[in-house]
Amino acid sequence: MSGIPVISIIDDDELVRDAVKGLVRSLGYAAAEHASAEDYLRSSERGASSCLITDIQMPGMSGADLQAQLIAEGNFTPMIFMTAFDNEKIRARVLKAGAYGYLKKPFDEKVLVLCLENALKTRGTA
């Protein structure tokens, strides 16, 4: 995948992962799918992702907890959050920690594309 940004999609809902993967690939990026935060943490994409698009609420570790763990480890990979269960406290927490988006499902794919482009520009990979 030489030089092509890898976008890791983390969601326990396979349909959501497939839809976001299709969008990411249509933009010319590589996509890696993970059914949980723990799967992502065990993966080879952990250090190779240019951006993470993750659900907030998942069995096991939440997306917000994944963000906190990565930051504690010194990993500041840009993150975009998706959720079907809006929570103002969690939204404020992840945005304060540097999230590039907090999208309520269902969301307009154009908004996700804009968040992704901003994250990759900041990262210097777009």
DRENPA-3360 file (N, C-alpha, C; in nm, 2 decimals, always signed):
BEGIN
1 = MSGIPVIS = +0.08/-0.12/+0.00/+0.00/+0.00/+0.00/+0.09/+0.13/+0.00 ~ +0.19/+0.12/-0.07/+0.30/+0.22/-0.07/+0.24/+0.36/-0.09 ~ +0.25/+0.44/+0.02/+0.22/+0.58/+0.01/+0.07/+0.61/+0.01 ~ -0.02/+0.51/+0.00/-0.16/+0.54/+0.01/-0.20/+0.54/+0.16 ~ -0.27/+0.64/+0.21/-0.31/+0.64/+0.35/-0.40/+0.52/+0.38 ~ -0.38/+0.47/+0.50/-0.46/+0.36/+0.55/-0.56/+0.42/+0.65 ~ -0.69/+0.39/+0.62/-0.79/+0.44/+0.71/-0.85/+0.32/+0.78 ~ -0.83/+0.31/+0.92/-0.89/+0.20/+0.99/-1.03/+0.23/+1.04;
9 = IIDDDELV = -1.12/+0.14/+1.01/-1.26/+0.16/+1.04/-1.29/+0.06/+1.16 ~ -1.33/+0.11/+1.27/-1.36/+0.03/+1.39/-1.50/+0.04/+1.43 ~ -1.58/-0.07/+1.41/-1.72/-0.07/+1.44/-1.77/-0.21/+1.46 ~ -1.85/-0.24/+1.56/-1.90/-0.37/+1.58/-2.01/-0.41/+1.48 ~ -2.06/-0.31/+1.40/-2.16/-0.34/+1.31/-2.10/-0.36/+1.17 ~ -2.11/-0.48/+1.12/-2.05/-0.51/+0.99/-2.10/-0.43/+0.87 ~ -2.23/-0.40/+0.87/-2.29/-0.32/+0.77/-2.23/-0.18/+0.77 ~ -2.21/-0.12/+0.88/-2.15/+0.01/+0.89/-2.00/+0.01/+0.84;
17 = RDAVKGLV = -1.93/-0.09/+0.89/-1.79/-0.11/+0.84/-1.78/-0.12/+0.69 ~ -1.87/-0.20/+0.63/-1.87/-0.22/+0.49/-1.90/-0.09/+0.41 ~ -2.00/-0.01/+0.46/-2.04/+0.11/+0.40/-1.93/+0.22/+0.41 ~ -1.87/+0.23/+0.52/-1.76/+0.33/+0.54/-1.64/+0.28/+0.46 ~ -1.61/+0.15/+0.46/-1.50/+0.10/+0.38/-1.52/+0.13/+0.23 ~ -1.64/+0.12/+0.18/-1.67/+0.15/+0.04/-1.64/+0.30/+0.01 ~ -1.69/+0.38/+0.10/-1.67/+0.53/+0.08/-1.52/+0.56/+0.08 ~ -1.45/+0.51/+0.18/-1.30/+0.53/+0.20/-1.23/+0.49/+0.07;
25 = RSLGYAAA = -1.26/+0.37/+0.02/-1.19/+0.32/-0.10/-1.23/+0.40/-0.22 ~ -1.35/+0.45/-0.23/-1.39/+0.53/-0.34/-1.31/+0.66/-0.35 ~ -1.26/+0.71/-0.23/-1.18/+0.83/-0.23/-1.03/+0.80/-0.26 ~ -1.00/+0.67/-0.28/-0.86/+0.64/-0.32/-0.77/+0.60/-0.20 ~ -0.83/+0.58/-0.09/-0.75/+0.54/+0.03/-0.76/+0.39/+0.05 ~ -0.67/+0.33/+0.13/-0.68/+0.19/+0.17/-0.76/+0.19/+0.29 ~ -0.84/+0.08/+0.31/-0.93/+0.06/+0.43/-0.90/-0.07/+0.50 ~ -0.89/-0.06/+0.63/-0.87/-0.17/+0.72/-0.99/-0.18/+0.81;
33 = EHASAEDY = -1.05/-0.30/+0.83/-1.17/-0.31/+0.91/-1.14/-0.38/+1.04 ~ -1.20/-0.34/+1.15/-1.18/-0.40/+1.28/-1.32/-0.40/+1.35 ~ -1.36/-0.52/+1.40/-1.49/-0.53/+1.47/-1.49/-0.48/+1.61 ~ -1.37/-0.44/+1.66/-1.36/-0.39/+1.80/-1.24/-0.31/+1.82 ~ -1.23/-0.23/+1.92/-1.11/-0.16/+1.96/-1.00/-0.25/+1.99 ~ -1.03/-0.36/+2.06/-0.93/-0.46/+2.09/-0.87/-0.52/+1.97 ~ -0.95/-0.55/+1.87/-0.90/-0.60/+1.74/-0.80/-0.51/+1.68 ~ -0.84/-0.38/+1.68/-0.75/-0.28/+1.62/-0.62/-0.27/+1.70;
41 = LRSSERGA = -0.62/-0.28/+1.83/-0.50/-0.27/+1.91/-0.41/-0.39/+1.89 ~ -0.46/-0.50/+1.84/-0.38/-0.62/+1.81/-0.33/-0.62/+1.67 ~ -0.38/-0.53/+1.59/-0.35/-0.54/+1.44/-0.22/-0.47/+1.40 ~ -0.18/-0.50/+1.28/-0.06/-0.44/+1.22/-0.09/-0.29/+1.18 ~ -0.22/-0.26/+1.17/-0.26/-0.12/+1.13/-0.24/-0.02/+1.25 ~ -0.22/-0.08/+1.37/-0.21/+0.01/+1.49/-0.11/+0.12/+1.47 ~ +0.00/+0.09/+1.41/+0.10/+0.20/+1.39/+0.11/+0.25/+1.25 ~ +0.02/+0.20/+1.16/+0.03/+0.23/+1.02/-0.09/+0.32/+0.97;
49 = SSCLITDI = -0.19/+0.33/+1.06/-0.31/+0.40/+1.01/-0.28/+0.55/+1.00 ~ -0.34/+0.61/+0.90/-0.33/+0.76/+0.89/-0.45/+0.83/+0.96 ~ -0.56/+0.75/+0.98/-0.67/+0.80/+1.05/-0.76/+0.68/+1.10 ~ -0.83/+0.70/+1.21/-0.92/+0.60/+1.26/-1.06/+0.66/+1.25 ~ -1.15/+0.58/+1.20/-1.30/+0.61/+1.20/-1.36/+0.51/+1.29 ~ -1.41/+0.55/+1.41/-1.45/+0.45/+1.51/-1.59/+0.48/+1.57 ~ -1.66/+0.38/+1.60/-1.78/+0.39/+1.67/-1.75/+0.43/+1.81 ~ -1.84/+0.49/+1.88/-1.82/+0.52/+2.03/-1.86/+0.40/+2.11;
57 = QMPGMSGA = -1.98/+0.35/+2.09/-2.03/+0.24/+2.17/-2.01/+0.10/+2.10 ~ -1.92/+0.02/+2.17/-1.90/-0.11/+2.12/-1.88/-0.20/+2.24 ~ -1.91/-0.33/+2.22/-1.88/-0.43/+2.33/-1.73/-0.42/+2.36 ~ -1.70/-0.43/+2.49/-1.56/-0.42/+2.53/-1.52/-0.27/+2.54 ~ -1.40/-0.24/+2.49/-1.35/-0.10/+2.49/-1.43/-0.01/+2.40 ~ -1.47/+0.11/+2.45/-1.54/+0.21/+2.37/-1.44/+0.28/+2.28 ~ -1.49/+0.35/+2.18/-1.41/+0.44/+2.10/-1.34/+0.55/+2.18 ~ -1.41/+0.60/+2.27/-1.35/+0.71/+2.36/-1.24/+0.66/+2.44;
65 = DLQAQLIA = -1.26/+0.54/+2.49/-1.15/+0.47/+2.57/-1.03/+0.44/+2.48 ~ -1.06/+0.40/+2.36/-0.95/+0.37/+2.27/-0.87/+0.50/+2.24 ~ -0.94/+0.61/+2.22/-0.87/+0.74/+2.20/-0.78/+0.77/+2.32 ~ -0.83/+0.75/+2.44/-0.76/+0.78/+2.56/-0.63/+0.69/+2.58 ~ -0.65/+0.57/+2.54/-0.54/+0.47/+2.55/-0.43/+0.51/+2.45 ~ -0.47/+0.54/+2.33/-0.37/+0.58/+2.23/-0.29/+0.70/+2.27 ~ -0.37/+0.80/+2.31/-0.30/+0.93/+2.35/-0.21/+0.90/+2.47 ~ -0.25/+0.82/+2.57/-0.16/+0.79/+2.68/-0.03/+0.72/+2.63;
73 = EGNFTPMI = -0.04/+0.65/+2.52/+0.08/+0.58/+2.46/+0.16/+0.67/+2.37 ~ +0.11/+0.80/+2.36/+0.19/+0.89/+2.27/+0.15/+0.87/+2.12 ~ +0.04/+0.80/+2.09/-0.01/+0.78/+1.96/-0.12/+0.88/+1.93 ~ -0.10/+0.98/+1.84/-0.19/+1.09/+1.82/-0.25/+1.08/+1.68 ~ -0.28/+0.95/+1.63/-0.34/+0.93/+1.50/-0.48/+1.00/+1.50 ~ -0.51/+1.08/+1.40/-0.64/+1.15/+1.39/-0.75/+1.05/+1.40 ~ -0.86/+1.09/+1.47/-0.97/+1.00/+1.49/-1.10/+1.08/+1.46 ~ -1.19/+1.00/+1.40/-1.33/+1.05/+1.37/-1.42/+0.95/+1.44;
81 = FMTAFDNE = -1.52/+1.01/+1.51/-1.61/+0.92/+1.59/-1.75/+0.92/+1.52 ~ -1.81/+0.80/+1.53/-1.95/+0.78/+1.48/-2.03/+0.73/+1.60 ~ -2.16/+0.76/+1.61/-2.24/+0.71/+1.72/-2.39/+0.71/+1.69 ~ -2.46/+0.61/+1.73/-2.60/+0.61/+1.72/-2.66/+0.66/+1.85 ~ -2.58/+0.67/+1.95/-2.63/+0.71/+2.09/-2.55/+0.84/+2.13 ~ -2.60/+0.95/+2.09/-2.54/+1.08/+2.12/-2.53/+1.10/+2.27 ~ -2.41/+1.15/+2.31/-2.39/+1.17/+2.45/-2.30/+1.30/+2.46 ~ -2.36/+1.41/+2.51/-2.29/+1.54/+2.51/-2.16/+1.53/+2.59;
89 = KIRARVLK = -2.15/+1.46/+2.70/-2.03/+1.44/+2.78/-1.92/+1.37/+2.70 ~ -1.96/+1.26/+2.64/-1.86/+1.19/+2.56/-1.81/+1.27/+2.44 ~ -1.91/+1.34/+2.37/-1.88/+1.42/+2.26/-1.78/+1.53/+2.30 ~ -1.80/+1.60/+2.41/-1.71/+1.70/+2.46/-1.57/+1.64/+2.49 ~ -1.57/+1.52/+2.55/-1.44/+1.46/+2.59/-1.36/+1.42/+2.46 ~ -1.42/+1.36/+2.36/-1.34/+1.32/+2.25/-1.30/+1.44/+2.16 ~ -1.38/+1.54/+2.15/-1.34/+1.66/+2.08/-1.23/+1.74/+2.15 ~ -1.24/+1.75/+2.28/-1.14/+1.82/+2.36/-1.00/+1.74/+2.34;
97 = AGAYGYLK = -1.01/+1.61/+2.33/-0.89/+1.53/+2.31/-0.84/+1.53/+2.17 ~ -0.90/+1.60/+2.08/-0.85/+1.62/+1.94/-0.92/+1.55/+1.83 ~ -1.04/+1.50/+1.85/-1.12/+1.43/+1.75/-1.14/+1.53/+1.63 ~ -1.14/+1.47/+1.51/-1.17/+1.55/+1.39/-1.31/+1.55/+1.35 ~ -1.39/+1.47/+1.42/-1.54/+1.47/+1.39/-1.61/+1.38/+1.49 ~ -1.74/+1.42/+1.52/-1.83/+1.34/+1.60/-1.96/+1.34/+1.53 ~ -1.98/+1.23/+1.46/-2.10/+1.22/+1.37/-2.20/+1.13/+1.43 ~ -2.33/+1.18/+1.42/-2.44/+1.10/+1.47/-2.50/+1.02/+1.36;
105 = KPFDEKVL = -2.51/+0.88/+1.38/-2.56/+0.79/+1.28/-2.71/+0.81/+1.27 ~ -2.77/+0.81/+1.15/-2.70/+0.81/+1.02/-2.65/+0.95/+0.99 ~ -2.54/+0.96/+0.92/-2.48/+1.09/+0.89/-2.46/+1.10/+0.74 ~ -2.45/+1.22/+0.69/-2.43/+1.25/+0.55/-2.28/+1.22/+0.52 ~ -2.26/+1.14/+0.42/-2.13/+1.09/+0.39/-2.04/+1.21/+0.35 ~ -2.09/+1.32/+0.30/-2.01/+1.44/+0.27/-1.95/+1.50/+0.40 ~ -2.01/+1.49/+0.51/-1.96/+1.54/+0.63/-1.84/+1.45/+0.67 ~ -1.85/+1.32/+0.66/-1.74/+1.23/+0.69/-1.62/+1.25/+0.60;
113 = VLCLENAL = -1.65/+1.27/+0.47/-1.54/+1.30/+0.38/-1.47/+1.43/+0.42 ~ -1.54/+1.53/+0.46/-1.48/+1.66/+0.50/-1.39/+1.64/+0.62 ~ -1.44/+1.56/+0.72/-1.37/+1.53/+0.84/-1.24/+1.46/+0.81 ~ -1.25/+1.36/+0.72/-1.14/+1.28/+0.68/-1.03/+1.36/+0.61 ~ -1.08/+1.44/+0.52/-0.98/+1.53/+0.44/-0.91/+1.62/+0.54 ~ -0.98/+1.68/+0.64/-0.92/+1.77/+0.74/-0.82/+1.69/+0.82 ~ -0.85/+1.57/+0.86/-0.76/+1.49/+0.94/-0.63/+1.45/+0.87 ~ -0.65/+1.42/+0.74/-0.53/+1.38/+0.66/-0.45/+1.50/+0.62;
121 = KTRGTA = -0.51/+1.61/+0.60/-0.43/+1.73/+0.57/-0.34/+1.77/+0.69 ~ -0.40/+1.76/+0.81/-0.33/+1.79/+0.93/-0.21/+1.69/+0.95 ~ -0.24/+1.56/+0.92/-0.14/+1.46/+0.93/-0.04/+1.47/+0.82 ~ -0.07/+1.54/+0.71/+0.03/+1.55/+0.60/+0.03/+1.44/+0.51 ~ -0.09/+1.36/+0.50/-0.10/+1.25/+0.42/-0.20/+1.26/+0.30 ~ -0.26/+1.38/+0.29/-0.35/+1.40/+0.19/-0.29/+1.48/+0.07;
% end
